Structure formats: structure tokens, C-alpha cells
Amino acid sequence: MSSVKWRRSIDAKTRRVITNCPIDHLDNETFPEPEALDIITELWHDHASPHFVFEVFDDNIEEITHAWDGSPENLGPSRCNYFFKTYVNKLAQRERDLDTTLSESEGEFDDMTKGMPAKTRQQQKAEEKELHWRHIMAQPHDYIQKFVEATVKEAKSFMTWKCHKPLSPQEEEKVLADPVLKKRVINSRGCYRDKSKNVGPVNAKTRIVAQGNQDPDLRSLTRQSPPPNRVAEFLISGINQMAFETAMAWKLWIADAATAFLQGTQDVSERAGKLYLRAPRDPIIALAGVFRSRLYEITGNLYGLSNAPVTWSREVTARLALGFQDSLL
């Protein structure tokens, strides 16, 4: 007596499933069978949940491959907006905005700050862009002075974290005259932005940025950093209470580290020698009276360097090594 409990037959030409049921249901029934060479037959020795080998579609028959954990692959496209809907509803609840609804454009929810006038996505992006120093210098004196003060503050941050060291005129000439060392000099520039986005008084922000694309060690540097992915953000935020319908919510505290990418030290094992920075030059920096040397030796981390994120990440890990453990998320 055969031990087969379940049978599934497929017509390979028409992609029609002929039989798909327990064997005992076939005893008293007959089915029109195509030619034997056109039949794909799957047999199981167990009634419970047979694992099909082939999947039948409208235009073809595909073999179901199995992933490393033994589960079948998802052969069809899938999309779930549940997490995004939860995110929007949470924002609406927090802002007490009963008119907030889910839209086809996620960008409409990027700016939900109270008191901000309604603006298009294009207007928001334009106001977040960097301001050219020529634009700033064409403004009234008080406006210019705000950016001069921000530039002085940025220069003090460089001194606080000791991320650069000025070279003497003799050292500068030596570096620029050496055919090897002069290739290890990268340019920098001042980046300016109004953080208030033209709403209220100007909130000037200056950032001195190295042009990391000129880094001679670019190919040998570790450039990845471990930011949390979307799943991790949902799991460790209070939204998990709503998303997973649980009474237990995790609390998340977020802090902004000022001048983060000025902190940390370069991994000398990844560099072929010392790295030098050519000081930025524009009228705002001249008015601020900072970065007076022509060349600086980079002794720490800098905005614009391709390894700045991972250098900062290593600095954080080193500081929190006592009593803390890296999360897999």
C-alpha cells in the first residue's frame, strides 16, 4: 500500500493545476489528464501543510527556492505602509494636528514645526541650501556681522578639539616645494547657512569644510559608519507601542553632539603620511580674522573628510566603552 498522502499535478502547457488534494479524495473521482510528458506531479507523505516545489503564475511556472533559514522566497512584490501610517499618526497626535492625513508624498511631513508657514517642497529645499559668501556680503552690515561671529565660533571649535595645527612659513615652503608632500595638501572652504530658513531673525551658521574628494588616501580609508536603519529606529522609538499594539513602550533619548566631526583622531595605519589643509579664503573669513596661516597639518577629524563619520563613531565607541555594549541594531 502506498504511503503517499497528498498529490498535486500541474499541466505544464496550460499551467492548470489538475489535482491538489489528499489521495483519498481521488479514489472515486476521475480527472481529464493531459499527455504524461506534460504533467508535473508532486507527492507528499504527510497530510499537513505540504511544501510546494513549484509556483504557478499566469505566464509561467517557477521553482520555489528556499532561503538560508529554510523559509520559501517571497516571489511576488510586496509593500507595507503600516509603519509609515503609524509614523504620520504619531506626528499628528504629537502636534495636535487633527487635519494631518496620509498623503502620497512623504515629503509633505518633513516640516511639521509649529508656527512655520505653509511652503512647497521646492521652497523648503531652497531655504536649506548653502548661502554663497557673495550673497551674504551684499546684505546689510548687521546681517554680515552675524556670519562673521559664526565664523569666529567655528574657528574656536577647531582650537578646542585640536584638529589642526598651523605650520610656520618655513614649514609651509617645505611642504609646497616637496613633490610628494604637496600632493597631500587638500583645499577647504567656508559653508554658510541661515538655520532659521528666512523665518524671523537670521540664525547664522558657519562650517569650515575640507574638500575630501582631494584626499590622497581616499581609496585606503574606511568610510562606512553604522547609522541605524529604519527598522532599528522604529524598534527603539516610542512608535513601537502603536505599531506593535503593545502597552509597553521603549523610551528613546536623542542628543545632538556639537561639532561632532571635529572630534576623533585619524587612523595613521590607513594613511601614507601626514595630511595638510589649505586654509579657506573669502571676505567673511577675512573679516573674522581667523585661519591666518596658509597651511595646517590635520591632526584630528574634519568636516568633509570621507572618513569623518567612522572617525566620530570610533570616538564615541571609545568614550562609551566602559559599561556599554554595541547594539546589533
QUIBEL-V965379 format. One record per residue. N is the residue number from 1. RES is the residue in one small letter. BURIAL is b if it has 24 or more other ideal C-beta (glycine too) atoms within 12 Angstrom, else e. D_LAST is the distance of its C-alpha to the last C-alpha in Angstrom with 2 decimals. Layout:
n=N res=RES burial=BURIAL d_last=D_LAST
n=N res=RES burial=BURIAL d_last=D_LAST
This chain:
n=1 res=m burial=e d_last=53.94
n=2 res=s burial=e d_last=50.79
n=3 res=s burial=e d_last=47.44
n=4 res=v burial=e d_last=45.82
n=5 res=k burial=e d_last=44.53
n=6 res=w burial=b d_last=43.00
n=7 res=r burial=b d_last=44.04
n=8 res=r burial=b d_last=42.62
n=9 res=s burial=b d_last=44.81
n=10 res=i burial=b d_last=44.10
n=11 res=d burial=b d_last=46.73
n=12 res=a burial=e d_last=45.35
n=13 res=k burial=e d_last=47.76
n=14 res=t burial=e d_last=47.33
n=15 res=r burial=e d_last=43.77
n=16 res=r burial=e d_last=45.17
n=17 res=v burial=b d_last=43.82
n=18 res=i burial=b d_last=47.10
n=19 res=t burial=b d_last=46.04
n=20 res=n burial=b d_last=42.85
n=21 res=c burial=e d_last=43.83
n=22 res=p burial=e d_last=44.94
n=23 res=i burial=b d_last=47.92
n=24 res=d burial=e d_last=50.18
n=25 res=h burial=e d_last=49.97
n=26 res=l burial=e d_last=51.62
n=27 res=d burial=e d_last=54.69
n=28 res=n burial=e d_last=56.92
n=29 res=e burial=e d_last=55.47
n=30 res=t burial=e d_last=56.09
n=31 res=f burial=e d_last=53.99
n=32 res=p burial=e d_last=55.23
n=33 res=e burial=e d_last=53.81
n=34 res=p burial=e d_last=53.62
n=35 res=e burial=e d_last=54.64
n=36 res=a burial=e d_last=52.96
n=37 res=l burial=e d_last=51.45
n=38 res=d burial=e d_last=49.55
n=39 res=i burial=b d_last=47.78
n=40 res=i burial=b d_last=44.26
n=41 res=t burial=b d_last=44.22
n=42 res=e burial=b d_last=41.35
n=43 res=l burial=e d_last=42.33
n=44 res=w burial=e d_last=40.44
n=45 res=h burial=e d_last=41.70
n=46 res=d burial=e d_last=39.70
n=47 res=h burial=e d_last=40.13
n=48 res=a burial=e d_last=36.61
n=49 res=s burial=e d_last=34.12
n=50 res=p burial=e d_last=35.23
n=51 res=h burial=e d_last=32.60
n=52 res=f burial=e d_last=34.19
n=53 res=v burial=e d_last=34.34
n=54 res=f burial=b d_last=35.47
n=55 res=e burial=b d_last=34.46
n=56 res=v burial=b d_last=37.36
n=57 res=f burial=e d_last=37.08
n=58 res=d burial=e d_last=39.89
n=59 res=d burial=e d_last=40.45
n=60 res=n burial=e d_last=39.26
n=61 res=i burial=b d_last=38.07
n=62 res=e burial=e d_last=34.80
n=63 res=e burial=e d_last=33.63
n=64 res=i burial=e d_last=30.37
n=65 res=t burial=e d_last=28.15
n=66 res=h burial=e d_last=25.55
n=67 res=a burial=e d_last=21.93
n=68 res=w burial=e d_last=20.68
n=69 res=d burial=e d_last=19.94
n=70 res=g burial=e d_last=23.45
n=71 res=s burial=e d_last=22.80
n=72 res=p burial=e d_last=24.98
n=73 res=e burial=e d_last=23.84
n=74 res=n burial=e d_last=23.89
n=75 res=l burial=e d_last=26.98
n=76 res=g burial=e d_last=27.39
n=77 res=p burial=e d_last=25.69
n=78 res=s burial=e d_last=23.46
n=79 res=r burial=e d_last=22.25
n=80 res=c burial=e d_last=20.91
n=81 res=n burial=e d_last=21.40
n=82 res=y burial=e d_last=20.57
n=83 res=f burial=b d_last=17.41
n=84 res=f burial=e d_last=19.41
n=85 res=k burial=e d_last=22.39
n=86 res=t burial=b d_last=20.51
n=87 res=y burial=b d_last=19.31
n=88 res=v burial=b d_last=22.96
n=89 res=n burial=b d_last=24.43
n=90 res=k burial=b d_last=22.33
n=91 res=l burial=b d_last=23.53
n=92 res=a burial=e d_last=27.02
n=93 res=q burial=e d_last=27.05
n=94 res=r burial=e d_last=25.88
n=95 res=e burial=e d_last=28.50
n=96 res=r burial=e d_last=31.12
n=97 res=d burial=e d_last=31.80
n=98 res=l burial=e d_last=33.32
n=99 res=d burial=e d_last=34.20
n=100 res=t burial=e d_last=30.66
n=101 res=t burial=e d_last=30.18
n=102 res=l burial=e d_last=27.94
n=103 res=s burial=e d_last=29.23
n=104 res=e burial=e d_last=28.87
n=105 res=s burial=e d_last=27.70
n=106 res=e burial=e d_last=24.28
n=107 res=g burial=e d_last=25.70
n=108 res=e burial=e d_last=28.08
n=109 res=f burial=b d_last=25.42
n=110 res=d burial=e d_last=24.26
n=111 res=d burial=b d_last=27.02
n=112 res=m burial=b d_last=27.53
n=113 res=t burial=e d_last=28.72
n=114 res=k burial=e d_last=31.75
n=115 res=g burial=e d_last=35.02
n=116 res=m burial=e d_last=34.02
n=117 res=p burial=e d_last=36.67
n=118 res=a burial=e d_last=35.97
n=119 res=k burial=e d_last=35.25
n=120 res=t burial=e d_last=34.58
n=121 res=r burial=e d_last=31.46
n=122 res=q burial=e d_last=33.69
n=123 res=q burial=e d_last=34.99
n=124 res=q burial=e d_last=31.58
n=125 res=k burial=e d_last=30.49
n=126 res=a burial=e d_last=33.87
n=127 res=e burial=b d_last=33.60
n=128 res=e burial=e d_last=30.20
n=129 res=k burial=e d_last=31.69
n=130 res=e burial=e d_last=32.95
n=131 res=l burial=b d_last=36.55
n=132 res=h burial=e d_last=38.96
n=133 res=w burial=b d_last=41.01
n=134 res=r burial=e d_last=44.17
n=135 res=h burial=e d_last=43.21
n=136 res=i burial=b d_last=42.59
n=137 res=m burial=e d_last=45.86
n=138 res=a burial=e d_last=47.77
n=139 res=q burial=e d_last=46.81
n=140 res=p burial=e d_last=48.76
n=141 res=h burial=e d_last=48.78
n=142 res=d burial=e d_last=46.62
n=143 res=y burial=b d_last=43.88
n=144 res=i burial=b d_last=44.03
n=145 res=q burial=e d_last=44.04
n=146 res=k burial=b d_last=40.69
n=147 res=f burial=b d_last=39.08
n=148 res=v burial=b d_last=41.16
n=149 res=e burial=b d_last=39.81
n=150 res=a burial=b d_last=36.20
n=151 res=t burial=b d_last=36.98
n=152 res=v burial=b d_last=38.42
n=153 res=k burial=e d_last=35.30
n=154 res=e burial=b d_last=33.14
n=155 res=a burial=b d_last=35.56
n=156 res=k burial=e d_last=35.30
n=157 res=s burial=b d_last=31.51
n=158 res=f burial=b d_last=32.23
n=159 res=m burial=e d_last=34.63
n=160 res=t burial=e d_last=32.35
n=161 res=w burial=b d_last=29.57
n=162 res=k burial=e d_last=32.15
n=163 res=c burial=b d_last=30.39
n=164 res=h burial=b d_last=33.78
n=165 res=k burial=e d_last=37.26
n=166 res=p burial=b d_last=40.46
n=167 res=l burial=b d_last=42.83
n=168 res=s burial=e d_last=46.54
n=169 res=p burial=e d_last=48.91
n=170 res=q burial=e d_last=49.93
n=171 res=e burial=e d_last=46.35
n=172 res=e burial=b d_last=45.71
n=173 res=e burial=e d_last=48.78
n=174 res=k burial=e d_last=47.80
n=175 res=v burial=b d_last=44.38
n=176 res=l burial=e d_last=45.84
n=177 res=a burial=e d_last=48.73
n=178 res=d burial=e d_last=46.66
n=179 res=p burial=e d_last=45.83
n=180 res=v burial=e d_last=42.57
n=181 res=l burial=e d_last=41.36
n=182 res=k burial=e d_last=42.14
n=183 res=k burial=e d_last=39.65
n=184 res=r burial=b d_last=36.95
n=185 res=v burial=b d_last=37.65
n=186 res=i burial=b d_last=35.38
n=187 res=n burial=b d_last=36.36
n=188 res=s burial=b d_last=34.81
n=189 res=r burial=b d_last=35.57
n=190 res=g burial=b d_last=35.25
n=191 res=c burial=b d_last=33.09
n=192 res=y burial=b d_last=34.27
n=193 res=r burial=b d_last=32.97
n=194 res=d burial=b d_last=34.11
n=195 res=k burial=e d_last=31.13
n=196 res=s burial=e d_last=33.33
n=197 res=k burial=b d_last=33.65
n=198 res=n burial=e d_last=37.42
n=199 res=v burial=e d_last=37.19
n=200 res=g burial=e d_last=39.27
n=201 res=p burial=e d_last=39.93
n=202 res=v burial=b d_last=38.33
n=203 res=n burial=e d_last=35.16
n=204 res=a burial=b d_last=35.38
n=205 res=k burial=b d_last=32.46
n=206 res=t burial=b d_last=33.04
n=207 res=r burial=b d_last=30.62
n=208 res=i burial=b d_last=32.03
n=209 res=v burial=b d_last=30.16
n=210 res=a burial=b d_last=30.75
n=211 res=q burial=e d_last=31.34
n=212 res=g burial=b d_last=28.67
n=213 res=n burial=e d_last=30.05
n=214 res=q burial=b d_last=32.99
n=215 res=d burial=b d_last=31.02
n=216 res=p burial=b d_last=32.96
n=217 res=d burial=b d_last=29.98
n=218 res=l burial=e d_last=27.79
n=219 res=r burial=e d_last=27.46
n=220 res=s burial=e d_last=26.59
n=221 res=l burial=b d_last=23.85
n=222 res=t burial=e d_last=20.12
n=223 res=r burial=e d_last=19.00
n=224 res=q burial=e d_last=15.36
n=225 res=s burial=e d_last=12.80
n=226 res=p burial=e d_last=8.98
n=227 res=p burial=e d_last=8.90
n=228 res=p burial=e d_last=6.32
n=229 res=n burial=e d_last=7.57
n=230 res=r burial=e d_last=9.90
n=231 res=v burial=e d_last=8.38
n=232 res=a burial=e d_last=5.53
n=233 res=e burial=e d_last=8.73
n=234 res=f burial=b d_last=10.80
n=235 res=l burial=e d_last=9.10
n=236 res=i burial=e d_last=9.15
n=237 res=s burial=b d_last=12.47
n=238 res=g burial=b d_last=15.90
n=239 res=i burial=b d_last=16.23
n=240 res=n burial=b d_last=14.67
n=241 res=q burial=e d_last=18.08
n=242 res=m burial=b d_last=20.00
n=243 res=a burial=b d_last=17.91
n=244 res=f burial=e d_last=17.83
n=245 res=e burial=e d_last=21.26
n=246 res=t burial=e d_last=20.58
n=247 res=a burial=e d_last=22.36
n=248 res=m burial=e d_last=19.44
n=249 res=a burial=e d_last=17.39
n=250 res=w burial=e d_last=14.57
n=251 res=k burial=e d_last=15.66
n=252 res=l burial=e d_last=13.92
n=253 res=w burial=e d_last=15.86
n=254 res=i burial=e d_last=15.76
n=255 res=a burial=e d_last=18.07
n=256 res=d burial=e d_last=19.61
n=257 res=a burial=e d_last=20.45
n=258 res=a burial=e d_last=23.92
n=259 res=t burial=b d_last=24.76
n=260 res=a burial=b d_last=21.30
n=261 res=f burial=b d_last=22.23
n=262 res=l burial=b d_last=25.43
n=263 res=q burial=b d_last=23.67
n=264 res=g burial=b d_last=22.94
n=265 res=t burial=b d_last=25.14
n=266 res=q burial=b d_last=25.69
n=267 res=d burial=e d_last=25.07
n=268 res=v burial=e d_last=28.74
n=269 res=s burial=e d_last=28.06
n=270 res=e burial=b d_last=26.85
n=271 res=r burial=b d_last=29.92
n=272 res=a burial=e d_last=33.55
n=273 res=g burial=e d_last=34.99
n=274 res=k burial=b d_last=35.02
n=275 res=l burial=b d_last=33.87
n=276 res=y burial=b d_last=36.12
n=277 res=l burial=b d_last=35.85
n=278 res=r burial=b d_last=38.80
n=279 res=a burial=b d_last=39.07
n=280 res=p burial=b d_last=38.73
n=281 res=r burial=e d_last=42.07
n=282 res=d burial=b d_last=42.95
n=283 res=p burial=e d_last=45.30
n=284 res=i burial=b d_last=42.68
n=285 res=i burial=b d_last=41.62
n=286 res=a burial=e d_last=45.34
n=287 res=l burial=e d_last=46.07
n=288 res=a burial=b d_last=43.28
n=289 res=g burial=e d_last=44.83
n=290 res=v burial=b d_last=41.58
n=291 res=f burial=b d_last=40.50
n=292 res=r burial=e d_last=44.15
n=293 res=s burial=b d_last=43.73
n=294 res=r burial=b d_last=43.63
n=295 res=l burial=b d_last=41.02
n=296 res=y burial=b d_last=38.19
n=297 res=e burial=b d_last=36.34
n=298 res=i burial=b d_last=32.56
n=299 res=t burial=b d_last=31.52
n=300 res=g burial=b d_last=27.97
n=301 res=n burial=b d_last=25.47
n=302 res=l burial=b d_last=26.68
n=303 res=y burial=b d_last=25.66
n=304 res=g burial=b d_last=26.29
n=305 res=l burial=b d_last=25.50
n=306 res=s burial=b d_last=23.22
n=307 res=n burial=b d_last=21.27
n=308 res=a burial=b d_last=21.08
n=309 res=p burial=b d_last=17.34
n=310 res=v burial=b d_last=16.41
n=311 res=t burial=b d_last=19.29
n=312 res=w burial=b d_last=18.06
n=313 res=s burial=b d_last=14.53
n=314 res=r burial=b d_last=16.45
n=315 res=e burial=b d_last=18.69
n=316 res=v burial=e d_last=16.11
n=317 res=t burial=e d_last=14.65
n=318 res=a burial=e d_last=18.31
n=319 res=r burial=e d_last=19.28
n=320 res=l burial=e d_last=16.65
n=321 res=a burial=e d_last=17.10
n=322 res=l burial=e d_last=19.47
n=323 res=g burial=e d_last=18.03
n=324 res=f burial=e d_last=14.30
n=325 res=q burial=e d_last=11.60
n=326 res=d burial=e d_last=8.55
n=327 res=s burial=e d_last=5.27
n=328 res=l burial=e d_last=3.81
n=329 res=l burial=e d_last=0.00
